[in-house]
Amino acid sequence: MRLYGMRGAGQIICALIIEELGLECEAVFVDTAFRDSAEFRAISPYGRVPVLAPDEAPPVFESLAITLYLLEQDHENRLSPATDDPAHGRFLSWMAYLATTFYDACLRWHYPERYGEAASVHAAAEAELDVIYDHIAREPHEWVAGDRLTAADYYLYMLIGWDENRAARLTKHPKINRIHAAIDALPSTRKVM
């Protein structure tokens, strides 16, 4: 299979999961010209990255969908609770929260002009990031989605990497700082990054 992406973009979570699970995958970094090509549009009709092209299945796009697809190959449930585990619903909720709330706030922070008047959109995204960190920190579990490390912690790691004010926020949130440091220290993370 192939994972198409751009350095520093949303394929980081996918690459982390691939590496941690020891899956065979070729990383393909694309530029804007290739994203606009007919060859790439046959894989990703809207020219978006990341997109995973499995060997025997149709392409999967969007980082959350790719991550969940990859986790279906984690038969030992090392990075997510099993579907019959009561913790699975909490895990899915956190994955969706990170993908739709935290990810979106990062996009609005970095590209406010896409969403309206830049200064006010940027300020709102900055305030929302503070709320998101507070929300994650208030959860009574050791990790994002429960009492063990899951793919949600890797997703959080990627998103924190995009936060240009992360040092100040991590200082205020020791739990999140600990999660970030734990993921950062993993050999799989070091290899991907």
CORUR-V442427 format. One record per backbone hydrogen bond with DSSP energy under -1.0 kcal/mol. NH is the residue of the N-H (numbers start at 0). CO is the residue of the C=O. If there is no record, write none. Layout:
nh = [NH & NH]
co = [CO & CO]
This chain:
nh = [1 & 2 & 3 & 4 & 8 & 11 & 14 & 15 & 16 & 17 & 18 & 19 & 20 & 22 & 25 & 27 & 29 & 34 & 35 & 36 & 40 & 41 & 42 & 43 & 46 & 50 & 51 & 52 & 59 & 61 & 65 & 66 & 67 & 68 & 69 & 70 & 71 & 72 & 73 & 74 & 76 & 84 & 87 & 90 & 91 & 92 & 93 & 94 & 95 & 96 & 97 & 98 & 99 & 100 & 101 & 102 & 104 & 105 & 106 & 107 & 108 & 109 & 110 & 113 & 114 & 120 & 121 & 122 & 123 & 124 & 125 & 126 & 127 & 128 & 129 & 130 & 131 & 132 & 133 & 134 & 135 & 136 & 137 & 142 & 150 & 152 & 154 & 155 & 156 & 157 & 158 & 159 & 160 & 161 & 162 & 165 & 168 & 169 & 170 & 171 & 176 & 177 & 178 & 179 & 180 & 181 & 182 & 183 & 184 & 185 & 189 & 190 & 191 & 192]
co = [52 & 25 & 50 & 27 & 5 & 8 & 10 & 11 & 12 & 13 & 14 & 15 & 16 & 17 & 0 & 2 & 4 & 30 & 31 & 33 & 36 & 37 & 39 & 39 & 43 & 3 & 59 & 1 & 51 & 49 & 61 & 62 & 63 & 64 & 65 & 66 & 67 & 69 & 70 & 72 & 73 & 81 & 84 & 86 & 87 & 88 & 89 & 90 & 91 & 92 & 93 & 94 & 95 & 96 & 96 & 97 & 100 & 101 & 102 & 103 & 104 & 105 & 106 & 110 & 111 & 116 & 117 & 118 & 119 & 120 & 121 & 122 & 123 & 124 & 125 & 126 & 127 & 128 & 129 & 130 & 131 & 132 & 133 & 145 & 78 & 149 & 150 & 151 & 152 & 153 & 154 & 155 & 156 & 158 & 159 & 162 & 164 & 165 & 166 & 167 & 172 & 173 & 174 & 175 & 176 & 177 & 178 & 179 & 180 & 182 & 185 & 186 & 187 & 188]
